[in-house]
Amino acid sequence: MNTRSKLSALLTVLGLWSEACTANDAASNPTRATRPAAIAGAHAINEPTAAGAPSTFSSMVPTTTTPTQAGAAASAPVVPDIPMAPPDMDGFTPLEGDCDDTSPLVNPGAFDIPGNGIDEDCQGGDAASDSCDDMLDLAASDPLIAARAIELCQMTTESAKSWGVISARWTTPDGRGQPGSALMHGILPSFGPAFMPRGGKRLLALSSGVARAPGQAGFTKDCSDSFPVDEAHLPQGFDGASSSCELSDAATSVVDAVALEVRVRMPTNVTALGFDSAFFTDEYPAYICTPYNDFFQVLVQPKRIGGTADGNVVFDRDDNAVSVNNSLLGVCEPGRHADKDFTCPLGFTPLSGTGFDDCRDSLVSPSGFSGIFDDDEAYGASTGWLNTEFAVSPGEVITLRFAIWDSGDSSLDSLAIIDHMRFRMRDAPPPPEKPMTIPIELK
């Protein structure tokens, strides 16, 4: 073979060898230029990091294979994308103790409903009871203990987010004075046989005289106990008139007076606050439609929509404040007094054992006669139990002032009992549009 032929054969062999090496290298080491045009220029979330790593994947579609060695890939399980439930936006995070951040009804600011098997307030278990007044002393002077008597059991602070009583104090209807005597308030086991606690073992009594029943320490038979208060004024915005009386008969002053004021943060899982009360007076029938009425009010701040100008939430069917003139007066002897008819549907018997069933001395009759009446005449009257409910906002702070006072003079006392503070839950039917007071059947 001549030199030209040998050279030609050598070049042919070298060319075949070069093509084989190029093909083998392309198969085992693809370059960026080999990526499909569809993802050219896209930002990949998995860039190749070593020889043999895959390079043809999109930044929008995760790979479903995992390289195990150069040039080989094995199948890997697909991990499903499980969406996380959004937080419940109830104002609490898991770091703040929210044990169920998917339910706005469960958090450290909620009221724990006893016995339903749910730990609404994230305290580690279901509440066993909503009362805390089993062993309270009748003459306890601490206003926080008085709050416990009406089932406001939990305490909190101004800066905390949990619900409860922030503060409590004894004051007067206008919030600026002090009661004339500690006997004007009491924590009673009952008020006569017909008026037992509506919740727990105790109820709160407030009186323009002595807040006691016969047989209880401190009770007096005087129906006109006097504990005058210096510089006492009517609540701002109070209208002492009754729609069933002449305007000239409206109350214009405060003499004997007492009030319990509590500042409370509402639970996050409620929409309304309710409580029970009853009003008793020795002014029936003597002082009907006169300027000398005793009044019982529950003043709420901020004021409730549909409430009165002074913030009162307890009123009768005619939107009158509770006094001897109110239309809910149902425990009494029937009669017509001061051009008003009293049918007394609950009879007179529920007054037995309250002290308001046996008040004869110093009474002034509608005709103006002062003295002792005949034994067959019965004086004194009361409502039955009344339930009041009004709307609140979850977590809001409100001030409640439970007040009773005598207007004009100290003659003839009145008394109110309050008990069974309770909540309407957010998953219950909507609350009333305006404060509402309705009678409860006496048992």
Secondary structure as the mmCIF struct_conf table of DSSP 4:
data_model
#
loop_
_struct_conf.conf_type_id
_struct_conf.id
_struct_conf.beg_label_comp_id
_struct_conf.beg_label_asym_id
_struct_conf.beg_label_seq_id
_struct_conf.end_label_comp_id
_struct_conf.end_label_asym_id
_struct_conf.end_label_seq_id
HELX_RH_AL_P HELX_RH_AL_P1 THR A 3 SER A 28
BEND BEND1 ASN A 29 ASN A 29
HELX_RH_3T_P HELX_RH_3T_P1 ARG A 32 THR A 34
BEND BEND2 ARG A 35 ARG A 35
HELX_RH_3T_P HELX_RH_3T_P2 ALA A 37 ILE A 39
TURN_TY1_P TURN_TY1_P1 ALA A 40 GLY A 41
BEND BEND3 ILE A 45 ASN A 46
BEND BEND4 ALA A 50 ALA A 50
TURN_TY1_P TURN_TY1_P2 ALA A 51 GLY A 52
BEND BEND5 SER A 59 VAL A 61
BEND BEND6 THR A 64 THR A 64
STRN STRN1 THR A 65 GLN A 69
TURN_TY1_P TURN_TY1_P3 ALA A 70 GLY A 71
STRN STRN2 ALA A 72 SER A 75
HELX_LH_PP_P HELX_LH_PP_P1 PRO A 77 PRO A 80
HELX_LH_PP_P HELX_LH_PP_P2 ILE A 82 PRO A 87
BEND BEND7 ASP A 90 GLY A 91
HELX_RH_3T_P HELX_RH_3T_P3 PRO A 94 GLU A 96
TURN_TY1_P TURN_TY1_P4 GLY A 97 GLY A 97
BEND BEND8 CYS A 99 CYS A 99
TURN_TY1_P TURN_TY1_P5 ASP A 101 THR A 102
TURN_TY1_P TURN_TY1_P6 PRO A 104 LEU A 105
BEND BEND9 ASN A 107 ASN A 107
TURN_TY1_P TURN_TY1_P7 PRO A 108 GLY A 109
BEND BEND10 ALA A 110 ALA A 110
TURN_TY1_P TURN_TY1_P8 PRO A 114 GLY A 115
BEND BEND11 ASN A 116 GLY A 117
TURN_TY1_P TURN_TY1_P9 GLU A 120 ASP A 121
BEND BEND12 GLN A 123 GLY A 125
BEND BEND13 ALA A 128 ALA A 128
BEND BEND14 ASP A 130 ASP A 130
TURN_TY1_P TURN_TY1_P10 ASP A 134 MET A 135
TURN_TY1_P TURN_TY1_P11 LEU A 138 ALA A 139
HELX_RH_AL_P HELX_RH_AL_P2 PRO A 143 ALA A 149
TURN_TY1_P TURN_TY1_P12 ILE A 150 GLU A 151
STRN STRN3 MET A 155 MET A 155
BEND BEND15 GLU A 158 SER A 159
BEND BEND16 SER A 162 SER A 162
STRN STRN4 GLY A 164 THR A 171
TURN_TY1_P TURN_TY1_P13 PRO A 173 ASP A 174
BEND BEND17 GLY A 175 GLY A 177
BEND BEND18 GLY A 180 GLY A 180
HELX_RH_3T_P HELX_RH_3T_P4 ALA A 182 MET A 184
STRN STRN5 HIS A 185 LEU A 188
BEND BEND19 PRO A 189 PRO A 189
BEND BEND20 PHE A 191 GLY A 192
TURN_TY1_P TURN_TY1_P14 PRO A 193 ALA A 194
BEND BEND21 ARG A 198 LYS A 201
STRN STRN6 LEU A 203 SER A 207
BEND BEND22 SER A 208 GLY A 209
TURN_TY1_P TURN_TY1_P15 PRO A 214 GLY A 215
BEND BEND23 GLN A 216 GLN A 216
TURN_TY1_P TURN_TY1_P16 ALA A 217 GLY A 218
BEND BEND24 LYS A 221 LYS A 221
TURN_TY1_P TURN_TY1_P17 CYS A 223 SER A 224
STRN STRN7 PRO A 228 PRO A 228
TURN_TY1_P TURN_TY1_P18 ASP A 230 GLU A 231
HELX_LH_PP_P HELX_LH_PP_P3 LEU A 234 PRO A 235
TURN_TY1_P TURN_TY1_P19 GLN A 236 GLY A 237
TURN_TY1_P TURN_TY1_P20 SER A 243 SER A 244
BEND BEND25 CYS A 245 CYS A 245
HELX_RH_3T_P HELX_RH_3T_P5 LEU A 247 ASP A 249
STRN STRN8 ASP A 256 ASP A 256
STRN STRN9 ALA A 257 ARG A 265
HELX_LH_PP_P HELX_LH_PP_P4 MET A 266 PRO A 267
TURN_TY1_P TURN_TY1_P21 THR A 268 ASN A 269
STRN STRN10 VAL A 270 THR A 281
BEND BEND26 ASP A 282 ASP A 282
TURN_TY1_P TURN_TY1_P22 TYR A 284 CYS A 289
BEND BEND27 THR A 290 THR A 290
TURN_TY1_P TURN_TY1_P23 PRO A 291 TYR A 292
STRN STRN11 ASP A 294 GLN A 301
BEND BEND28 PRO A 302 PRO A 302
HELX_LH_PP_P HELX_LH_PP_P5 LYS A 303 ARG A 304
TURN_TY1_P TURN_TY1_P24 ILE A 305 GLY A 306
BEND BEND29 GLY A 307 GLY A 307
TURN_TY1_P TURN_TY1_P25 ALA A 309 ASP A 310
STRN STRN12 ASN A 312 ASN A 312
STRN STRN13 PHE A 315 PHE A 315
TURN_TY1_P TURN_TY1_P26 ARG A 317 ASP A 318
BEND BEND30 ASP A 319 ASP A 319
HELX_LH_PP_P HELX_LH_PP_P6 ASN A 320 ASN A 320
STRN STRN14 ALA A 321 VAL A 322
BEND BEND31 SER A 323 SER A 323
TURN_TY1_P TURN_TY1_P27 VAL A 324 ASN A 325
TURN_TY1_P TURN_TY1_P28 SER A 327 LEU A 328
STRN STRN15 VAL A 331 VAL A 331
BEND BEND32 CYS A 332 CYS A 332
STRN STRN16 GLY A 335 HIS A 337
TURN_TY1_P TURN_TY1_P29 ALA A 338 ASP A 339
STRN STRN17 LYS A 340 PHE A 342
TURN_TY1_P TURN_TY1_P30 PRO A 345 LEU A 346
BEND BEND33 PHE A 348 PHE A 348
HELX_RH_3T_P HELX_RH_3T_P6 THR A 349 LEU A 351
TURN_TY1_P TURN_TY1_P31 SER A 352 GLY A 353
BEND BEND34 THR A 354 GLY A 355
TURN_TY1_P TURN_TY1_P32 PHE A 356 ASP A 357
BEND BEND35 ASP A 358 ASP A 358
TURN_TY1_P TURN_TY1_P33 ASP A 361 SER A 362
STRN STRN18 LEU A 363 VAL A 364
TURN_TY1_P TURN_TY1_P34 PRO A 366 SER A 367
BEND BEND36 GLY A 368 GLY A 368
STRN STRN19 SER A 370 GLY A 371
HELX_LH_PP_P HELX_LH_PP_P7 ILE A 372 ASP A 374
TURN_TY1_P TURN_TY1_P35 ASP A 375 ASP A 376
STRN STRN20 ALA A 381 SER A 382
STRN STRN21 LEU A 386 ALA A 391
TURN_TY1_P TURN_TY1_P36 PRO A 394 GLY A 395
STRN STRN22 VAL A 397 ASP A 406
BEND BEND37 GLY A 408 SER A 410
BEND BEND38 LEU A 412 LEU A 412
STRN STRN23 SER A 414 MET A 425
TURN_TY1_P TURN_TY1_P37 ARG A 426 ASP A 427
BEND BEND39 ALA A 428 PRO A 429
HELX_LH_PP_P HELX_LH_PP_P8 PRO A 430 PRO A 432
BEND BEND40 GLU A 433 LYS A 434
STRN STRN24 MET A 436 PRO A 439
#
